[in-house]
Amino acid sequence: MSDHEPVEAYVPPTIWRWKKGAGAFANINRPISGATHERELPVGKHPLQLYSLGTPNGVKVTILLEELLAAGHAGAEYDAWIMNIMEGEQFGSGFVAVNPNSKIPALLDRSGPEPVRVFESGAILMYLAEKFGAFLPTGGAARAECLSWLFWQMGSAPFVGGGFGHFYKYAPVKIEYAIDRFAMETKRQLHLLDQLLATRRYITGDQYTIADIAILPWYGNLAMGLVYEAAEFLQVEDYTHLRRWAKELGERTAVQRGRRVNTVWGDPAQQLRERHDASDFG
């Protein structure tokens, strides 16, 4: 990365004050937490109630749920309710009660005597994998490897989304330093995965796990040029092993279904606003 002379020096104030910004998502960002209005959450007929949106973090969970159902785990039937984050539905009292952090996805498991709330996509993946005994090794080095890559994704993806994606695609002002900084880190992460997948079929080896499911919606989509309109900028064609993996996973029926759930943009044929039964896929 080259050194950049700032066009205009910025001196942080002694005390930071919130100024409502411009650009994408500015209307839903604020420096405080908690509910802004009363709104109960809908509840469907299945034990698992998912409140989400078809973003990369939301898609992780719907892919796993569809994989569990495809593997014969009938208890994984679920209702997927859409949360319109652009309208601030994540700040409703019902949603905040399930996820005090006001981010999608959030899961409510009503299968037991007391409802169990689970929030943060990685935690939901781990909870469901343990609940059904699937897509997560039960012990030893294999389990440690899977959880290491799961937590790697949770810690690394913000550099891609809130970092590169925001400054390259969504920021109202293009800042060379910010784009360079996060493009460098994004390419480092893509290279890391590409080198890993040069030696193994899946993220942890020969077994398809929640590590693959977590990483696919972020890095698979990026490597296949499906997000941020940045394929040429990042030269994603170079990551041949990562693209091979993403293509293989993308051909799985459960992945295709999971990607559709709670998605309301793009190809209308690939959208499924809410999911309450397998017949909803048509």
LOGUGU-416885 format. One line per field, with one value per residue (C-alpha): x, y, z; residue number from 1; chain. Coordinates in Angstrom, 3 decimals. Layout:
<nodes>
u <- (X / ...)
v <- (Y / ...)
w <- (Z / ...)
seq <- (NUM / ...)
mol <- (A / ...)
</nodes>
This chain:
<nodes>
u <- (0.000 / 1.355 / 1.414 / -1.329 / -1.289 / -4.703 / -6.555 / -7.804 / -6.510 / -9.130 / -8.617 / -10.899 / -12.864 / -12.250 / -15.688 / -17.342 / -20.915 / -23.271 / -24.176 / -26.661 / -24.667 / -25.410 / -25.088 / -26.466 / -27.628 / -27.107 / -30.764 / -30.505 / -27.196 / -27.176 / -24.868 / -27.340 / -28.952 / -32.397 / -35.894 / -37.307 / -40.898 / -43.260 / -43.669 / -44.414 / -42.781 / -44.921 / -44.838 / -45.459 / -46.256 / -42.737 / -40.499 / -37.766 / -38.608 / -36.046 / -36.147 / -33.760 / -32.955 / -31.152 / -27.818 / -24.651 / -25.165 / -28.815 / -28.162 / -25.731 / -28.587 / -31.125 / -28.525 / -27.839 / -31.543 / -32.134 / -29.109 / -30.457 / -33.836 / -32.191 / -30.251 / -33.499 / -33.678 / -37.419 / -37.090 / -35.275 / -38.517 / -38.703 / -40.562 / -38.401 / -39.832 / -38.337 / -36.949 / -36.783 / -33.671 / -33.925 / -37.225 / -35.782 / -37.769 / -34.744 / -35.352 / -38.843 / -39.323 / -40.014 / -36.859 / -34.707 / -35.993 / -34.564 / -31.423 / -30.503 / -27.835 / -30.548 / -28.824 / -30.138 / -30.354 / -32.026 / -33.461 / -36.074 / -36.179 / -39.596 / -39.090 / -38.480 / -40.419 / -38.843 / -38.024 / -34.312 / -33.050 / -29.884 / -28.290 / -25.141 / -24.993 / -21.994 / -23.643 / -26.821 / -24.858 / -23.097 / -26.325 / -28.190 / -25.263 / -25.013 / -28.784 / -29.063 / -25.615 / -24.752 / -22.192 / -19.927 / -17.340 / -17.922 / -14.394 / -10.661 / -8.682 / -11.557 / -13.871 / -11.135 / -10.395 / -14.065 / -14.609 / -11.368 / -12.540 / -16.042 / -14.673 / -12.180 / -15.099 / -16.924 / -13.857 / -12.632 / -15.769 / -16.290 / -13.105 / -14.796 / -18.322 / -18.076 / -14.581 / -14.035 / -17.673 / -18.698 / -15.912 / -15.733 / -19.452 / -21.586 / -19.696 / -20.935 / -17.303 / -14.582 / -11.553 / -8.412 / -6.702 / -9.742 / -10.328 / -6.653 / -6.481 / -9.493 / -8.863 / -5.436 / -6.925 / -9.748 / -7.305 / -5.153 / -8.173 / -9.158 / -5.594 / -5.616 / -8.747 / -7.507 / -4.281 / -6.199 / -8.584 / -5.687 / -4.996 / -8.481 / -11.980 / -13.758 / -12.635 / -11.736 / -10.786 / -13.000 / -16.057 / -18.637 / -19.275 / -20.709 / -17.331 / -18.126 / -21.667 / -20.419 / -17.706 / -19.617 / -22.058 / -19.217 / -16.141 / -17.777 / -20.016 / -17.070 / -14.882 / -17.675 / -18.184 / -21.672 / -21.234 / -19.967 / -19.403 / -15.738 / -14.749 / -12.352 / -11.060 / -10.115 / -9.082 / -11.160 / -10.399 / -7.009 / -8.553 / -9.169 / -9.364 / -11.736 / -13.925 / -13.934 / -15.173 / -17.792 / -19.096 / -19.364 / -21.243 / -23.456 / -24.722 / -26.128 / -29.937 / -29.993 / -27.597 / -29.740 / -32.827 / -31.153 / -29.941 / -33.496 / -35.046 / -35.747 / -34.180 / -36.112 / -33.680 / -32.084 / -33.675 / -37.371 / -37.140 / -34.525 / -36.538 / -38.574 / -39.715 / -40.722 / -40.478 / -42.992 / -43.039 / -40.969 / -43.795 / -43.022 / -40.134 / -42.615)
v <- (0.000 / 3.416 / 6.412 / 8.953 / 12.652 / 13.639 / 16.171 / 17.836 / 16.991 / 15.778 / 16.505 / 14.436 / 16.562 / 16.216 / 14.625 / 12.725 / 13.768 / 11.774 / 13.389 / 11.520 / 10.587 / 10.107 / 7.059 / 3.548 / 2.290 / 5.684 / 5.836 / 2.662 / 3.367 / 4.970 / 5.036 / 3.552 / 0.132 / -1.041 / -0.960 / 2.115 / 0.896 / -1.828 / -4.658 / -8.282 / -10.951 / -13.332 / -16.985 / -19.872 / -23.540 / -24.971 / -25.226 / -23.155 / -19.532 / -17.574 / -13.799 / -12.793 / -11.376 / -12.930 / -11.260 / -13.373 / -13.727 / -14.638 / -17.106 / -19.070 / -20.169 / -20.968 / -23.042 / -25.078 / -25.556 / -26.762 / -29.068 / -30.524 / -31.164 / -32.727 / -35.016 / -36.250 / -34.162 / -33.489 / -31.459 / -28.781 / -27.610 / -23.872 / -20.662 / -17.915 / -14.445 / -11.501 / -8.594 / -5.420 / -3.844 / -0.837 / -0.006 / -0.513 / -3.641 / -4.977 / -2.288 / -3.544 / -4.728 / -8.323 / -8.645 / -6.931 / -9.468 / -12.245 / -10.360 / -7.367 / -6.482 / -5.746 / -7.598 / -10.386 / -13.330 / -14.307 / -17.707 / -18.746 / -22.461 / -23.328 / -27.101 / -27.367 / -26.348 / -22.890 / -20.976 / -20.621 / -17.524 / -17.669 / -14.714 / -14.126 / -16.285 / -18.344 / -19.138 / -20.202 / -22.516 / -24.118 / -24.414 / -26.142 / -28.399 / -29.568 / -29.883 / -32.229 / -33.812 / -32.899 / -30.876 / -30.460 / -33.079 / -34.364 / -34.084 / -34.041 / -32.246 / -32.287 / -30.370 / -27.898 / -27.277 / -26.706 / -24.276 / -22.458 / -21.720 / -20.855 / -18.257 / -17.097 / -16.254 / -14.383 / -12.302 / -11.767 / -11.021 / -7.518 / -6.457 / -7.576 / -6.266 / -3.263 / -2.533 / -3.224 / -3.553 / -0.381 / 1.878 / 0.452 / 0.089 / 2.039 / 4.970 / 8.356 / 9.481 / 7.243 / 7.327 / 5.941 / 5.038 / 3.163 / 1.243 / 0.313 / -0.777 / -3.060 / -4.321 / -5.489 / -7.352 / -8.808 / -10.173 / -11.601 / -13.483 / -14.725 / -15.925 / -17.681 / -19.635 / -20.352 / -21.835 / -23.884 / -25.283 / -26.232 / -29.018 / -30.162 / -30.521 / -28.637 / -26.047 / -28.610 / -31.519 / -34.228 / -33.383 / -30.709 / -28.727 / -25.536 / -23.945 / -24.289 / -23.042 / -19.980 / -19.050 / -19.651 / -16.687 / -14.238 / -15.512 / -17.834 / -15.031 / -12.646 / -15.097 / -15.739 / -12.023 / -11.899 / -8.969 / -5.382 / -5.386 / -5.872 / -9.021 / -7.259 / -4.886 / -7.796 / -10.109 / -12.921 / -15.163 / -15.765 / -17.735 / -20.940 / -23.330 / -21.092 / -20.740 / -24.530 / -24.985 / -22.243 / -23.726 / -27.215 / -26.011 / -23.795 / -26.867 / -28.403 / -28.260 / -27.223 / -24.364 / -23.165 / -23.264 / -21.588 / -18.752 / -17.991 / -17.712 / -14.141 / -12.770 / -9.889 / -8.558 / -9.786 / -12.388 / -12.735 / -16.481 / -16.729 / -14.818 / -16.344 / -13.641 / -16.021 / -19.762 / -21.752 / -25.094 / -26.968 / -26.434 / -22.698 / -23.381 / -24.426)
w <- (0.000 / -0.936 / 1.363 / 0.729 / 1.494 / 2.906 / 0.782 / 3.912 / 7.362 / 9.813 / 13.476 / 15.727 / 18.204 / 21.908 / 22.296 / 19.458 / 18.653 / 16.447 / 13.142 / 10.998 / 7.927 / 4.261 / 2.060 / 2.182 / 5.585 / 7.266 / 8.308 / 10.411 / 12.149 / 15.575 / 18.597 / 21.092 / 21.504 / 22.486 / 21.056 / 19.360 / 19.128 / 20.261 / 17.763 / 18.492 / 16.373 / 14.330 / 15.315 / 12.937 / 13.385 / 13.607 / 16.695 / 15.029 / 14.322 / 12.294 / 11.940 / 9.213 / 5.790 / 2.829 / 3.499 / 3.838 / 7.590 / 7.185 / 4.373 / 6.535 / 8.770 / 6.060 / 4.190 / 7.329 / 8.036 / 4.478 / 4.728 / 7.974 / 6.382 / 3.322 / 5.670 / 7.226 / 10.402 / 10.470 / 13.660 / 11.688 / 10.037 / 10.454 / 9.777 / 8.271 / 8.791 / 6.953 / 8.927 / 6.872 / 8.352 / 6.039 / 7.745 / 11.222 / 12.066 / 13.957 / 16.556 / 17.422 / 20.995 / 19.987 / 17.929 / 20.547 / 23.072 / 20.885 / 19.878 / 22.069 / 19.496 / 16.877 / 14.042 / 11.844 / 12.028 / 15.273 / 16.152 / 18.693 / 19.469 / 20.923 / 20.914 / 24.667 / 27.784 / 27.650 / 24.452 / 23.741 / 21.966 / 19.886 / 18.128 / 16.073 / 12.954 / 14.058 / 17.389 / 15.575 / 13.277 / 16.231 / 18.234 / 15.399 / 14.512 / 18.119 / 18.507 / 15.533 / 15.692 / 12.129 / 10.137 / 13.173 / 14.202 / 17.713 / 19.056 / 18.629 / 15.959 / 13.462 / 15.784 / 16.700 / 13.012 / 12.219 / 15.079 / 14.294 / 10.751 / 11.933 / 14.328 / 11.694 / 9.443 / 12.185 / 12.963 / 9.404 / 7.381 / 8.862 / 7.041 / 3.815 / 4.423 / 6.697 / 5.376 / 1.690 / 0.655 / 2.425 / 1.211 / -2.328 / -3.034 / -0.588 / 0.928 / -0.371 / -0.765 / -2.210 / 0.084 / -1.551 / 1.708 / 3.040 / -0.203 / -0.493 / 3.128 / 2.982 / -0.552 / 0.605 / 3.569 / 1.483 / -1.080 / 1.704 / 3.042 / -0.418 / -0.976 / 2.409 / 1.494 / -2.012 / -0.663 / 1.896 / -0.713 / -2.962 / -0.464 / 0.552 / -0.840 / 1.932 / 4.454 / 7.122 / 4.866 / 3.407 / 5.534 / 4.669 / 7.857 / 9.268 / 8.491 / 4.775 / 5.340 / 7.213 / 4.722 / 1.483 / 1.554 / 2.166 / 0.384 / -2.126 / -3.349 / -3.496 / -5.417 / -7.910 / -8.503 / -7.014 / -4.613 / -4.619 / -8.429 / -7.616 / -9.523 / -11.892 / -9.222 / -6.948 / -9.827 / -8.372 / -11.366 / -9.746 / -6.872 / -8.805 / -5.855 / -3.923 / -7.011 / -7.536 / -3.966 / -4.291 / -7.533 / -6.034 / -2.981 / -5.091 / -6.938 / -3.740 / -3.664 / -0.005 / -0.700 / -3.591 / -1.404 / 1.532 / -0.665 / -1.730 / 1.724 / 2.905 / -0.297 / -1.876 / -4.488 / -7.705 / -9.950 / -8.959 / -9.625 / -6.860 / -4.267 / -1.447 / 0.918 / 3.703 / 4.166 / 6.213 / 4.411 / 1.832 / -0.671 / -0.619 / -2.994 / -5.674)
seq <- (1 / 2 / 3 / 4 / 5 / 6 / 7 / 8 / 9 / 10 / 11 / 12 / 13 / 14 / 15 / 16 / 17 / 18 / 19 / 20 / 21 / 22 / 23 / 24 / 25 / 26 / 27 / 28 / 29 / 30 / 31 / 32 / 33 / 34 / 35 / 36 / 37 / 38 / 39 / 40 / 41 / 42 / 43 / 44 / 45 / 46 / 47 / 48 / 49 / 50 / 51 / 52 / 53 / 54 / 55 / 56 / 57 / 58 / 59 / 60 / 61 / 62 / 63 / 64 / 65 / 66 / 67 / 68 / 69 / 70 / 71 / 72 / 73 / 74 / 75 / 76 / 77 / 78 / 79 / 80 / 81 / 82 / 83 / 84 / 85 / 86 / 87 / 88 / 89 / 90 / 91 / 92 / 93 / 94 / 95 / 96 / 97 / 98 / 99 / 100 / 101 / 102 / 103 / 104 / 105 / 106 / 107 / 108 / 109 / 110 / 111 / 112 / 113 / 114 / 115 / 116 / 117 / 118 / 119 / 120 / 121 / 122 / 123 / 124 / 125 / 126 / 127 / 128 / 129 / 130 / 131 / 132 / 133 / 134 / 135 / 136 / 137 / 138 / 139 / 140 / 141 / 142 / 143 / 144 / 145 / 146 / 147 / 148 / 149 / 150 / 151 / 152 / 153 / 154 / 155 / 156 / 157 / 158 / 159 / 160 / 161 / 162 / 163 / 164 / 165 / 166 / 167 / 168 / 169 / 170 / 171 / 172 / 173 / 174 / 175 / 176 / 177 / 178 / 179 / 180 / 181 / 182 / 183 / 184 / 185 / 186 / 187 / 188 / 189 / 190 / 191 / 192 / 193 / 194 / 195 / 196 / 197 / 198 / 199 / 200 / 201 / 202 / 203 / 204 / 205 / 206 / 207 / 208 / 209 / 210 / 211 / 212 / 213 / 214 / 215 / 216 / 217 / 218 / 219 / 220 / 221 / 222 / 223 / 224 / 225 / 226 / 227 / 228 / 229 / 230 / 231 / 232 / 233 / 234 / 235 / 236 / 237 / 238 / 239 / 240 / 241 / 242 / 243 / 244 / 245 / 246 / 247 / 248 / 249 / 250 / 251 / 252 / 253 / 254 / 255 / 256 / 257 / 258 / 259 / 260 / 261 / 262 / 263 / 264 / 265 / 266 / 267 / 268 / 269 / 270 / 271 / 272 / 273 / 274 / 275 / 276 / 277 / 278 / 279 / 280 / 281 / 282)
mol <- (A / A / A / A / A / A / A / A / A / A / A / A / A / A / A / A / A / A / A / A / A / A / A / A / A / A / A / A / A / A / A / A / A / A / A / A / A / A / A / A / A / A / A / A / A / A / A / A / A / A / A / A / A / A / A / A / A / A / A / A / A / A / A / A / A / A / A / A / A / A / A / A / A / A / A / A / A / A / A / A / A / A / A / A / A / A / A / A / A / A / A / A / A / A / A / A / A / A / A / A / A / A / A / A / A / A / A / A / A / A / A / A / A / A / A / A / A / A / A / A / A / A / A / A / A / A / A / A / A / A / A / A / A / A / A / A / A / A / A / A / A / A / A / A / A / A / A / A / A / A / A / A / A / A / A / A / A / A / A / A / A / A / A / A / A / A / A / A / A / A / A / A / A / A / A / A / A / A / A / A / A / A / A / A / A / A / A / A / A / A / A / A / A / A / A / A / A / A / A / A / A / A / A / A / A / A / A / A / A / A / A / A / A / A / A / A / A / A / A / A / A / A / A / A / A / A / A / A / A / A / A / A / A / A / A / A / A / A / A / A / A / A / A / A / A / A / A / A / A / A / A / A / A / A / A / A / A / A / A / A / A / A / A / A / A / A / A / A / A / A / A / A / A / A / A / A / A / A / A / A / A / A)
</nodes>
